[in-house]
Each structure stands twice: as C-alpha cells, then as structure tokens.
C-alpha cells in the first residue's frame, strides 16, 4: 500500500486552482487517471482492488464502471482475476449511448453479482451514472470500490456500500504543505 501512496503523491496530486466536475472549486485535484495508467501503479491497484472485492463480496462475477476513469481499473481486476478458475468479467458504461454499431450504453458482459469501480469518489455522481445504467440493464449492484475517497459528503454512501483503497485524510498534510507553497509563490510573484 505504501508504494501506491508514494506514487499518488508523486504523480497523482495537482495543486492549483481547479474546478471539479461537480462545479466546486478546489486547491487540489487527484489526477488518478495519470496514476492508473502508470505500469507499476496499475499492477498494485489491480492486486489491491481484486483482494478487497473478493474479501468483501466473495464470488463477484462482474466488475465495471463509467468510462473513462474505470476502464484501466476494470482491466486490471479482470487480468488479475484470470489466475482464478472462474475469473471476473469486465464492462464499462458509456456516458452517452453509442450512436452507431449496436448503440450500447454498456460495453462488455454483465454476470451477477456486480460491483462498480472508479478512480476517485467526490460527490458520487459519476458512480451513480454507472449504477443507474447497470440497474436499468436489469442487474443489482452489490457495492462500490474506489481507489481514492475524497471524504466529502455525498448521498451515494447512504444508498450503497462504498469502499476505498485510499482516503484523502492520508494525503491531507502533504497537500496542505504544497498549497501553502503555491500560495507563497503566488504572493512573491
């Protein structure tokens, strides 16, 4: 776990004035897509997510999430699960229905029980889109696993079990120090 924490500190935290997808302003941003596309990090994440999913739910048959943040995570879990005789299927949910071909909103095959994965949970709105699409497809979602939880209030936790590998509180002192330096630099310039 420490190796993943170190990679997130090095490659996955941007300290700047950022507007989040929720529209809220923040002095920092977790760029975990950058982390999940790092070969060392995704290897670690795949192992940890698979371990936690199996620990919490046993025989999960499908794992998926909203494109694009979930795609490398789903791929890592599916690949790591290939060591298991049964393996786990992967899928992803498009933000919009594909306008050509089979016009699917969900790509891949879903076999219950199902869990959703995502890189970062802030308000839970993107995770909710994936859950809603899976439920509209006739499947129940057992739970949600994220790489990092920003530990902000969101309604999602009230409706479904949510787990994360990392939490914002683990990075808070590191971020606060960098925010302090950023503000000092802006004042000096």
C-alpha positions in Angstrom: 0.0 0.0 0.0 2.8 2.4 0.8 4.2 2.1 -2.8 0.8 3.2 -4.1 0.6 6.1 -1.6 4.1 7.2 -2.8 3.0 7.0 -6.5 -0.1 9.0 -5.8 2.0 11.7 -4.1 4.4 11.8 -7.0 2.1 11.5 -10.0 -1.5 11.9 -8.9 -1.9 15.1 -7.0 -2.1 18.5 -8.7 -2.0 21.6 -6.5 -3.6 24.5 -8.3 -6.9 26.3 -8.5 -9.2 23.6 -10.1 -12.8 23.4 -10.9 -14.1 19.9 -10.2 -16.7 18.1 -12.3 -19.2 18.9 -9.6 -18.6 22.6 -10.4 -17.0 23.1 -7.0 -13.6 24.9 -6.7 -10.6 23.2 -5.1 -7.0 24.0 -4.4 -6.0 20.4 -5.3 -7.0 17.7 -7.7 -6.5 13.9 -7.6 -5.3 13.0 -11.1 -5.7 9.3 -10.7 -6.1 8.7 -14.4 -2.4 9.6 -14.6 -1.8 7.0 -11.8 -3.9 4.2 -13.2 -2.1 4.5 -16.5 1.3 4.0 -14.7 2.5 0.4 -15.1 3.7 0.0 -11.5 0.7 1.7 -10.0 -1.9 -0.2 -12.0 -0.3 -3.5 -11.1 -0.6 -2.6 -7.4 -4.1 -1.3 -7.9 -5.3 -4.4 -9.7 -4.0 -6.6 -6.9 -5.5 -4.5 -4.1 -8.9 -4.0 -5.7 -9.2 -7.7 -6.5 -8.2 -8.6 -3.0 -10.7 -6.2 -1.4 -13.6 -7.1 -3.8 -13.1 -10.8 -3.0 -12.7 -10.1 0.7 -15.9 -8.0 0.9 -18.1 -10.0 -1.6 -16.6 -13.3 -2.3 -17.5 -14.6 -5.7 -18.1 -11.4 -7.7 -18.7 -12.2 -11.4 -18.5 -8.7 -13.0 -16.7 -5.5 -12.3 -17.3 -2.3 -14.2 -17.7 1.4 -14.1 -18.1 4.6 -16.0 -15.7 5.4 -18.9 -13.0 6.6 -18.8 -11.8 6.5 -15.2 -12.9 2.9 -14.6 -11.5 1.4 -17.8 -7.9 0.8 -16.6 -9.2 -0.4 -13.2 -11.6 -2.8 -14.7 -9.0 -4.1 -17.0 -6.5 -4.6 -14.1 -9.0 -6.5 -12.0 -10.1 -8.7 -14.9 -6.5 -9.5 -15.7 -5.6 -10.3 -12.1 -8.7 -12.5 -11.7 -7.5 -14.7 -14.6 -5.5 -16.6 -12.1 -8.8 -17.7 -10.6 -10.5 -20.6 -12.4 -13.8 -18.6 -12.8 -12.3 -15.2 -13.4 -14.3 -11.9 -13.3 -15.9 -10.3 -16.3 -15.4 -6.6 -17.1 -17.7 -4.0 -18.5 -17.8 -0.2 -18.8 -20.7 2.3 -19.1 -20.6 5.0 -21.7 -21.6 8.5 -20.7 -23.8 8.5 -23.8 -25.2 5.7 -25.9 -23.1 4.8 -28.9 -24.7 6.3 -32.0 -23.5 3.6 -34.4 -22.9 -0.2 -34.3 -25.0 -1.8 -31.6 -25.8 1.5 -29.9 -24.9 0.1 -26.5 -24.6 2.2 -23.3 -22.9 -0.8 -21.6 -19.9 -2.5 -23.3 -18.9 -5.9 -22.1 -20.9 -8.7 -20.5 -22.5 -8.4 -17.0 -23.0 -11.5 -14.9 -24.2 -11.0 -11.3 -23.1 -10.4 -8.7 -21.7 -7.0 -9.9 -19.5 -4.3 -8.3 -18.7 -0.8 -9.6 -15.1 0.6 -9.5 -13.9 4.2 -10.1 -10.7 6.1 -9.6 -11.9 8.9 -7.3 -15.1 9.5 -5.3 -16.1 13.1 -4.6 -19.8 13.6 -4.9 -20.5 10.1 -6.3 -22.4 11.5 -9.3 -20.3 9.6 -12.0 -20.5 6.4 -9.9 -24.3 7.0 -9.7 -24.5 7.1 -13.5 -22.8 3.7 -13.8 -25.0 2.2 -11.1 -28.2 3.5 -12.7 -27.2 2.1 -16.2 -26.4 -1.3 -14.7 -29.8 -1.3 -12.8 -31.6 -0.2 -15.9 -30.0 -3.2 -17.6 -31.7 -5.4 -15.0 -28.8 -6.1 -12.6 -28.3 -5.3 -9.0 -25.1 -3.6 -7.8 -23.6 -5.1 -4.7 -21.1 -2.3 -3.8 -18.6 0.3 -5.0 -14.8 0.3 -4.8 -12.7 3.4 -5.5 -9.0 3.9 -5.5 -9.4 7.1 -3.5 -12.2 8.7 -1.5 -12.0 12.5 -1.2 -14.1 12.0 2.0 -16.7 14.6 1.1 -20.3 14.3 1.9 -22.3 12.6 -0.7 -25.6 10.9 -0.9 -24.2 7.7 -2.5 -22.9 6.3 0.8 -26.5 6.4 2.1 -27.7 4.1 -0.7 -24.9 1.6 -1.3 -21.8 0.2 0.4 -18.7 2.1 -0.6 -15.1 1.1 0.0 -11.8 2.7 -1.0 -8.2 1.8 -1.0 -7.0 5.3 0.0 -8.6 8.3 1.7 -8.0 12.0 1.3 -7.0 12.2 5.0 -3.9 10.1 4.2 -2.8 12.9 1.8 -4.1 16.0 3.6 -0.9 17.1 5.3 1.1 16.5 2.1 -1.5 18.6 0.1 -1.7 21.4 2.7 2.1 21.8 2.6 2.0 22.1 -1.2 -1.0 24.5 -1.1 0.9 26.7 1.3 4.0 26.7 -1.0 1.7 27.5 -4.0 0.1 30.5 -2.2 3.6 31.8 -1.1 4.9 31.5 -4.6 1.8 33.5 -6.0 2.3 36.2 -3.4 6.0 36.5 -4.2 5.3 36.8 -7.9 
